[in-house]
Protein backbone atom coordinates (compact mmCIF):
# COMPACT_ATOMS: atom_id res chain seq x y z
CA UNK A 1 0.00 0.00 0.00
CA UNK A 2 1.24 3.45 -0.91
CA UNK A 3 0.11 5.76 1.84
CA UNK A 4 1.05 8.97 0.01
CA UNK A 5 -1.41 8.08 -2.74
CA UNK A 6 -4.15 7.17 -0.26
CA UNK A 7 -3.56 10.51 1.48
CA UNK A 8 -3.61 12.35 -1.87
CA UNK A 9 -6.89 10.63 -2.74
CA UNK A 10 -8.40 11.58 0.61
CA UNK A 11 -7.38 15.23 0.14
CA UNK A 12 -8.84 15.15 -3.39
CA UNK A 13 -12.19 13.81 -2.11
CA UNK A 14 -12.28 16.41 0.66
CA UNK A 15 -11.41 19.15 -1.82
CA UNK A 16 -14.22 18.11 -4.16
CA UNK A 17 -16.75 17.95 -1.34
CA UNK A 18 -15.79 21.32 0.11
CA UNK A 19 -15.74 22.87 -3.36
CA UNK A 20 -19.26 21.75 -4.23
CA UNK A 21 -20.79 22.44 -0.81
CA UNK A 22 -19.23 25.87 -0.36
CA UNK A 23 -20.08 26.86 -3.93
CA UNK A 24 -23.71 26.00 -3.30
CA UNK A 25 -23.76 27.91 -0.01
CA UNK A 26 -21.75 30.98 -0.99
CA UNK A 27 -22.61 31.43 -4.66
CA UNK A 28 -25.44 29.42 -6.15
CA UNK A 29 -27.94 29.57 -3.27
CA UNK A 30 -28.62 33.22 -4.11
CA UNK A 31 -29.17 32.47 -7.78
CA UNK A 32 -31.98 29.92 -7.35
CA UNK A 33 -35.68 30.45 -7.82
CA UNK A 34 -36.99 27.18 -6.46
CA UNK A 35 -35.23 24.53 -8.57
CA UNK A 36 -31.96 22.68 -8.31
CA UNK A 37 -30.32 24.50 -11.21
CA UNK A 38 -29.82 28.24 -10.60
CA UNK A 39 -31.66 30.51 -13.02
CA UNK A 40 -31.31 34.02 -11.62
CA UNK A 41 -28.71 35.82 -13.69
CA UNK A 42 -27.16 38.98 -12.28
CA UNK A 43 -26.07 41.41 -15.02
CA UNK A 44 -24.26 41.06 -17.34
CA UNK A 45 -24.91 37.29 -17.22
CA UNK A 46 -27.86 35.49 -18.76
CA UNK A 47 -29.67 32.43 -17.42
CA UNK A 48 -27.73 30.11 -19.74
CA UNK A 49 -24.45 31.52 -18.41
CA UNK A 50 -25.45 30.83 -14.80
CA UNK A 51 -26.52 27.30 -15.72
CA UNK A 52 -23.20 26.45 -17.38
CA UNK A 53 -21.23 28.06 -14.56
CA UNK A 54 -23.14 25.87 -12.08
CA UNK A 55 -22.52 22.74 -14.16
CA UNK A 56 -18.85 23.56 -14.64
CA UNK A 57 -18.47 24.28 -10.93
CA UNK A 58 -19.65 20.81 -10.03
CA UNK A 59 -17.82 19.23 -12.97
CA UNK A 60 -14.55 20.27 -11.33
CA UNK A 61 -15.57 18.40 -8.18
CA UNK A 62 -16.63 15.31 -10.13
CA UNK A 63 -13.31 15.21 -11.96
CA UNK A 64 -11.41 15.55 -8.68
CA UNK A 65 -13.42 12.59 -7.34
CA UNK A 66 -12.38 10.60 -10.43
CA UNK A 67 -8.72 11.45 -9.82
CA UNK A 68 -9.16 10.40 -6.20
CA UNK A 69 -10.55 7.04 -7.33
CA UNK A 70 -7.47 6.47 -9.50
CA UNK A 71 -5.20 7.45 -6.60
CA UNK A 72 -7.00 5.05 -4.25
CA UNK A 73 -6.80 2.19 -6.76
CA UNK A 74 -3.12 2.66 -7.49
CA UNK A 75 -2.33 3.34 -3.83
CA UNK A 76 -4.03 0.13 -2.69
CA UNK A 77 -2.32 -1.96 -5.37
CA UNK A 78 0.83 -3.70 -4.19
CA UNK A 79 1.99 -4.19 -7.80
CA UNK A 80 2.87 -0.57 -8.37
CA UNK A 81 5.45 0.87 -10.67
CA UNK A 82 4.12 -0.04 -14.12
CA UNK A 83 4.65 2.52 -16.83
CA UNK A 84 0.88 3.06 -17.10
CA UNK A 85 0.64 3.85 -13.41
CA UNK A 86 3.61 6.19 -13.64
CA UNK A 87 2.02 8.09 -16.51
CA UNK A 88 -1.33 8.30 -14.67
CA UNK A 89 0.31 9.54 -11.48
CA UNK A 90 2.44 12.07 -13.35
CA UNK A 91 -0.67 13.38 -15.13
CA UNK A 92 -2.54 13.68 -11.82
CA UNK A 93 0.37 15.41 -10.12
CA UNK A 94 1.02 17.84 -12.96
CA UNK A 95 -2.66 18.68 -13.51
CA UNK A 96 -3.21 19.38 -9.80
CA UNK A 97 -0.03 21.45 -9.68
CA UNK A 98 -1.12 23.54 -12.67
CA UNK A 99 -4.63 23.89 -11.21
CA UNK A 100 -3.08 25.08 -7.94
CA UNK A 101 -1.05 27.71 -9.80
CA UNK A 102 -4.14 28.83 -11.73
CA UNK A 103 -6.20 29.31 -8.55
CA UNK A 104 -3.26 30.92 -6.73
CA UNK A 105 -2.68 33.53 -9.43
CA UNK A 106 -6.36 34.08 -10.32
CA UNK A 107 -7.28 34.84 -6.70
CA UNK A 108 -4.00 36.41 -5.56
CA UNK A 109 -3.71 33.55 -3.08
CA UNK A 110 -6.98 34.40 -1.31
CA UNK A 111 -8.83 31.21 -2.28
CA UNK A 112 -7.66 28.22 -0.19
CA UNK A 113 -8.31 25.74 -2.99
CA UNK A 114 -4.81 26.21 -4.35
CA UNK A 115 -3.34 24.75 -1.15
CA UNK A 116 -5.45 21.59 -1.36
CA UNK A 117 -4.62 21.11 -5.04
CA UNK A 118 -0.93 21.62 -4.31
CA UNK A 119 -1.05 19.02 -1.52
CA UNK A 120 -2.56 16.47 -3.91
CA UNK A 121 0.15 17.29 -6.46
CA UNK A 122 2.96 16.95 -3.92
CA UNK A 123 1.69 13.75 -2.30
CA UNK A 124 1.25 12.18 -5.74
CA UNK A 125 4.70 13.31 -6.87
CA UNK A 126 6.29 11.82 -3.74
CA UNK A 127 4.76 8.45 -4.62
CA UNK A 128 6.22 8.45 -8.14
C-alpha positions as CSV (number, residue, x, y, z in Angstrom):
1,X,0.0,0.0,0.0
2,X,1.2,3.4,-0.9
3,X,0.1,5.8,1.8
4,X,1.1,9.0,0.0
5,X,-1.4,8.1,-2.7
6,X,-4.2,7.2,-0.3
7,X,-3.6,10.5,1.5
8,X,-3.6,12.3,-1.9
9,X,-6.9,10.6,-2.7
10,X,-8.4,11.6,0.6
11,X,-7.4,15.2,0.1
12,X,-8.8,15.2,-3.4
13,X,-12.2,13.8,-2.1
14,X,-12.3,16.4,0.7
15,X,-11.4,19.2,-1.8
16,X,-14.2,18.1,-4.2
17,X,-16.8,17.9,-1.3
18,X,-15.8,21.3,0.1
19,X,-15.7,22.9,-3.4
20,X,-19.3,21.8,-4.2
21,X,-20.8,22.4,-0.8
22,X,-19.2,25.9,-0.4
23,X,-20.1,26.9,-3.9
24,X,-23.7,26.0,-3.3
25,X,-23.8,27.9,0.0
26,X,-21.8,31.0,-1.0
27,X,-22.6,31.4,-4.7
28,X,-25.4,29.4,-6.1
29,X,-27.9,29.6,-3.3
30,X,-28.6,33.2,-4.1
31,X,-29.2,32.5,-7.8
32,X,-32.0,29.9,-7.4
33,X,-35.7,30.4,-7.8
34,X,-37.0,27.2,-6.5
35,X,-35.2,24.5,-8.6
36,X,-32.0,22.7,-8.3
37,X,-30.3,24.5,-11.2
38,X,-29.8,28.2,-10.6
39,X,-31.7,30.5,-13.0
40,X,-31.3,34.0,-11.6
41,X,-28.7,35.8,-13.7
42,X,-27.2,39.0,-12.3
43,X,-26.1,41.4,-15.0
44,X,-24.3,41.1,-17.3
45,X,-24.9,37.3,-17.2
46,X,-27.9,35.5,-18.8
47,X,-29.7,32.4,-17.4
48,X,-27.7,30.1,-19.7
49,X,-24.4,31.5,-18.4
50,X,-25.5,30.8,-14.8
51,X,-26.5,27.3,-15.7
52,X,-23.2,26.4,-17.4
53,X,-21.2,28.1,-14.6
54,X,-23.1,25.9,-12.1
55,X,-22.5,22.7,-14.2
56,X,-18.8,23.6,-14.6
57,X,-18.5,24.3,-10.9
58,X,-19.7,20.8,-10.0
59,X,-17.8,19.2,-13.0
60,X,-14.5,20.3,-11.3
61,X,-15.6,18.4,-8.2
62,X,-16.6,15.3,-10.1
63,X,-13.3,15.2,-12.0
64,X,-11.4,15.6,-8.7
65,X,-13.4,12.6,-7.3
66,X,-12.4,10.6,-10.4
67,X,-8.7,11.5,-9.8
68,X,-9.2,10.4,-6.2
69,X,-10.5,7.0,-7.3
70,X,-7.5,6.5,-9.5
71,X,-5.2,7.5,-6.6
72,X,-7.0,5.0,-4.2
73,X,-6.8,2.2,-6.8
74,X,-3.1,2.7,-7.5
75,X,-2.3,3.3,-3.8
76,X,-4.0,0.1,-2.7
77,X,-2.3,-2.0,-5.4
78,X,0.8,-3.7,-4.2
79,X,2.0,-4.2,-7.8
80,X,2.9,-0.6,-8.4
81,X,5.5,0.9,-10.7
82,X,4.1,0.0,-14.1
83,X,4.6,2.5,-16.8
84,X,0.9,3.1,-17.1
85,X,0.6,3.9,-13.4
86,X,3.6,6.2,-13.6
87,X,2.0,8.1,-16.5
88,X,-1.3,8.3,-14.7
89,X,0.3,9.5,-11.5
90,X,2.4,12.1,-13.3
91,X,-0.7,13.4,-15.1
92,X,-2.5,13.7,-11.8
93,X,0.4,15.4,-10.1
94,X,1.0,17.8,-13.0
95,X,-2.7,18.7,-13.5
96,X,-3.2,19.4,-9.8
97,X,0.0,21.5,-9.7
98,X,-1.1,23.5,-12.7
99,X,-4.6,23.9,-11.2
100,X,-3.1,25.1,-7.9
101,X,-1.1,27.7,-9.8
102,X,-4.1,28.8,-11.7
103,X,-6.2,29.3,-8.6
104,X,-3.3,30.9,-6.7
105,X,-2.7,33.5,-9.4
106,X,-6.4,34.1,-10.3
107,X,-7.3,34.8,-6.7
108,X,-4.0,36.4,-5.6
109,X,-3.7,33.6,-3.1
110,X,-7.0,34.4,-1.3
111,X,-8.8,31.2,-2.3
112,X,-7.7,28.2,-0.2
113,X,-8.3,25.7,-3.0
114,X,-4.8,26.2,-4.4
115,X,-3.3,24.8,-1.1
116,X,-5.5,21.6,-1.4
117,X,-4.6,21.1,-5.0
118,X,-0.9,21.6,-4.3
119,X,-1.0,19.0,-1.5
120,X,-2.6,16.5,-3.9
121,X,0.1,17.3,-6.5
122,X,3.0,17.0,-3.9
123,X,1.7,13.7,-2.3
124,X,1.2,12.2,-5.7
125,X,4.7,13.3,-6.9
126,X,6.3,11.8,-3.7
127,X,4.8,8.4,-4.6
128,X,6.2,8.5,-8.1
